[in-house]
Amino acid sequence: MRRAFALIVLAAATSLAATGDPASADVERYHLQSNEWVNLHQRLMYEARFADAPPPDGIAGADLTAWNTAVEEYKTWLGPRRSPIVDSELIAVNRALSESRIGSHAVHLPKGIPAAAAKVLDAARPLYEKAQWTRDDAANRFWIATAAPLLRSAAAELIAAHEKAYGMPFPKTIRVDVVSYGWEFGAYTVGDGNAVHAVIQSTDAGSQGFAALEALMHEPSHGIVAPDSGAIGADLARAAAELQVKPPYNLWHALLFYTSGELTRRVLAERGVTTYTPVIRIGMFDRQFKGFRDVFDQHWRAWLDGKETREEAMHAIVQATSKPAT
């Protein structure tokens, strides 16, 4: 498997270099990229919100003081905003930055960035570029170089499998910003069935190597899967109403994880990778999704195998995991 993966990386590097733009790749309906403005924005948001975030490597003295000031100003701008997943202004800012480019003649922020955020981004960019961006960009480019050929081989097959599992079309366009920090859990997605914008952390072990393929299926699924609507959510709500129970709040997300993980495992196995472990099976069934493993393996897998209907599987899962409605 190591030799096969090394060959994939080599092929990817060769292919991306031939495009003249190894910081990005377009595969099927996906656009993958490493963008400096987005990476700076995501890093500043993370440092401003989470106490465990270190400053860029190698930054010291007056530069460190200036960087810490930028982080504090970004914290003020973020204010009470809960999350870049639900806040409309943060969603718009990330999208605008994602659609921009920093080249030899284009170092200015795109129009529409709020003044308070623009001030910090402009001040912090030279510090970030000097201390950290080269390393972040290298990690991001390597992630793209490994992920792009996986998509070329398996994206169409996996998209079709997800559409069958969910009973609705996969998002039509998928923009992926590869970053050094991906908010709280290393990745998040906004959008709907028409278009989604995902942020995926290149340095997160849970989305590296073959797991990148699962992440690239899981994240866009958020465009069509919701807690109580769309794929999964609507099914859960309907089954819960019929059974008069209240499902666990995270059951929908567990089913999303299971679906992308299991379908990714299957396509990799067909390509000779028989040791892949889906992300949900790396401790999640012992923590946030405790008690879900057996019923998923029995019924949701039966649906994926065509041995039960989706309605039958959903009813069995809801009944086994839920409490009576009050």
N, C-alpha and C positions, 0 to 999 in steps of 0.2 A: 504493500500500500504506500510506503514511503517513496519508493521509486516512481510509482504512478503519480503521486502528488507532485514530486519534483518535476516530472515531465510536463504536468499541467502548468506549473509556475513558469517553466521555461517557455512553453508555447504562448502563454499569456503575455509575458514580457516582450517576446518577439512581435506578437500581433499588435500590442498597444504601441510599441515603438514605431511600427510601420505607419500608424495613423498620424504621427507628428504631434500627438497630444496625449501622452501617457497618463496625464492627470484625469482623464475621463474616458468613458467607454459607453457606446450605445449598443445594447443587445436586446433583441426582441422588442418589447415595449418599455424597457428600462433605460434610463440615463443615469450612469454612475459618475460621480465627480468628487475631486478634492478641491475645495474652494477656500481661499485664505480668509475672506470676509466671514464666511459661515463658521469656519473653525474658530476664528477670534471671538465671534459673537457667542458661540456655544461654550467656549472656555470661560469667558467673562461671566456668562449666566451661571455656570456651574460654581465658579469660585465665589460669586456673590451670594449664592443660595445655600451651598453646602460647606460646612465648616472643615471637612477633611480634605478639601482641594488645595494642593500645593501651587505655588506660583510657577511660572515657566522655569525650566532648568537653566542654570548658569546666569540667572539675573541677580544682581547684587547692587549695593550702594545706592546711588541716586536713582538708578533705573528701577530698582526694587521699590523704592519709595514712590516713584511715579506710577508704577504698576499697581501697587496697593491702593493708591488714591483712585486710579481708574476703576478698580474693583468696587471700592466703596461708592463711587458715583453711579456705577451700574446697579448696585444694590438699591440705591435711592430711586433710580429710574424704574427698576422692577417693582418696587413698592409692594403692594398687597397682591400683585398678580399671582395667581395660583400656579399656573403651569403653561409652558409653551404649547401644550396639547390642546388647551381650551381657550386661551386668551387670544382674541382676534387680532390685537395689535402685534403680539409676539409672532403669531402665525404669519402675518403680512410682512413683518420685518425679515424673518428668516427666508421667506420666499423671494423678497426683493434682493437680498444679499446673494441668494443662491443663483439668481439670474444675472448677476453681475460678474465681471472678471477683472482681475488685477493684472495688467500687462505693463510693458515699458512705457505706454502712453495713457494708461487708464488706471490711475491710482485713487480716483475719487469715488466716494460712496454713491450708490444709486440714489435717484430722487425718491422722496417719500419717507425716508428714515426720520423718525422723530428727532427733534433738535437735541434733546438731552442724550439720547443714545448715540447720535452721530458725533457729538463732541467727544464722547469717551472712545468710540471706535477709532476716530481719526488720531486721537492722542496715543492710544495704546498700540496701534498697528506697527509703528517703527520699533517699539520695544519687543513686540511679539515676533516680528520678522527677524530681529537681531538675535533673540535668545532661543526661540523655540520652533518657529514655523518650518524650517528646513527638516527637522526631525519628524514633526507631525505630518508634513506632506509626504515624506518618504514612507512612513507607516501606512498612510492612506493609499498611496499609489500601489504599494505591495498588496494591500487588501483588494484593491480593484483588479490587480494583475492576477490574483488567484480566483476571485469571484467571477470575473467576466467569462472565462471558458466554461465554468460550471453552468452558468446561465445558458451559454450557447448550446451546450449539450442537452440540458434538461428543462429549461424554462417552459417551452411549449407543452411538454408532457405534464409537467407539474401544474401549470395553469389549468389545463384541461381537467386534471384530477381534482383540483380545488373547486372548479366550477361544478363538477359532478357532485362532490361532497356537500357543497353549500347550496346548490340549486339556483345559482345566479351567476352572472358574468363577473369575472375578475376585473379589477380596475383597468381602464384602457391605457392610461399613461402613468408611468411610475418614475418619479424623480428621486434619486437617492444621493444625499450628501454624506460622504464618508468623513468622519470627524475624529478628533482626539477625545472629546467629551460629548456624550449623548444623553444629557439630562440625568435623571435619577437612576435609571436602570440600564443605561447604555444604548438605548434605541427608543425612538417613538415615531409615530406617523400621524399626519393630519390629512384630511381629504375625504373623498367619497368614491363611488363606483366609476366615476368618469376620470378622475385624476387624483393621485395621492402624492404626498411629499414626505419621504422618510428620512430620518437622521439615524445613522448607524455608526457606532463607535468602533474604529479599526483596532483599538488596543484591548477590547473586551474579549477574553478567551471564549465566551459563549457565542461569539459570532465570527470566529476565525476558522480558517481551513474549510473543511467540508460543511461546518456549521454556518458558514456564510450563506450557503444555498438555502438552508432552512430559514435564516433571518430574512432573506430576500423573498421568501414566500410568506412568512409570518407577518412581517410589517405591512405589506400592501393589503393583506387580508383585513386589516383594521378599517380599510375603506368600505368594506361591505359587511363586516361583523360588528355588532354593537350589543350592549348589555341587554336591551329589551326590544330591539328592532333589527331589521336586516336579517342576514343569515345568522343562524344560531339563536340570537336574542329573541326574534319573533317566535321561533319554535319553542324556546324555553317558556316564554310568556304564555303561549297557547297551552302547552302541556301543564304548566303550573295552574292555570285557571281551571282546566278540566279535572285535575287531580285535587284541587283545592289545597295546594301546598305552597310554601315559599322557598324557592331554590336558594342555595348559597350565592352570595353576591358576586363571587368570582368564578362561578361555574362556566359562564360564557367564555371567559378568557382561558380557562383550563382546556376547554374543548378546542379553542383556536390553537393553543400550543400543541395539543395532541394531534390535531389534524395535520398541521404543517410538518410536525416532527415525524409522524408516521409515514406520510406520503413522501417526504424527503428520504427517509430511510429506505423506502421501497425502490425509488429510482436509483439511489446509489448502489443498492444491492444488485440491481440489474446490470450495473456497470462494474461489478466486481468488488465494490467496497462493502464488505459484509460485516464490518466491525463498528459501523456508525451508531452512536447512541443519541437519540433525540434529546434536545435540551430539557424537556419536561422530566425525563428519566434521570437527570443528574441532580437529584436531591429535591426537586419540586414536589414530588408525590409524598415526601416526608415533611414538607414544610407547608407552604401556602395552599397546596392542593391535596392535603392529606385526606385519605379516605376515598379518593376518586379513581385510583389506579385499576382496581379489579373490575369495577362496573364499566369503565371506559374500554378496558381490554376485552370485556365480554360483549358489550353492546355496540359501542361506537366503531370498534374494529369490525364487528359483524356488518354494520352498515357500509363501511368502506369496502368490505369484501362482497357486498351484494347479497348477504345472507339474511338481513333484516331490512325493513324500510326505515327511512330516516325517522318517520313518526314513531314506529315501534321502538327504535333505539332511544329516541329522545324521551319518550314516556318512561322507559325502564330506568334511564339515568336520573331523571327528575325524581321519580318515586324513591329511588335508592339513596339519594343524597339530600333530600329536602325535609324540612320540618312542616308540620301542619300550619296552614295559614291562620293567623289570629284575627 
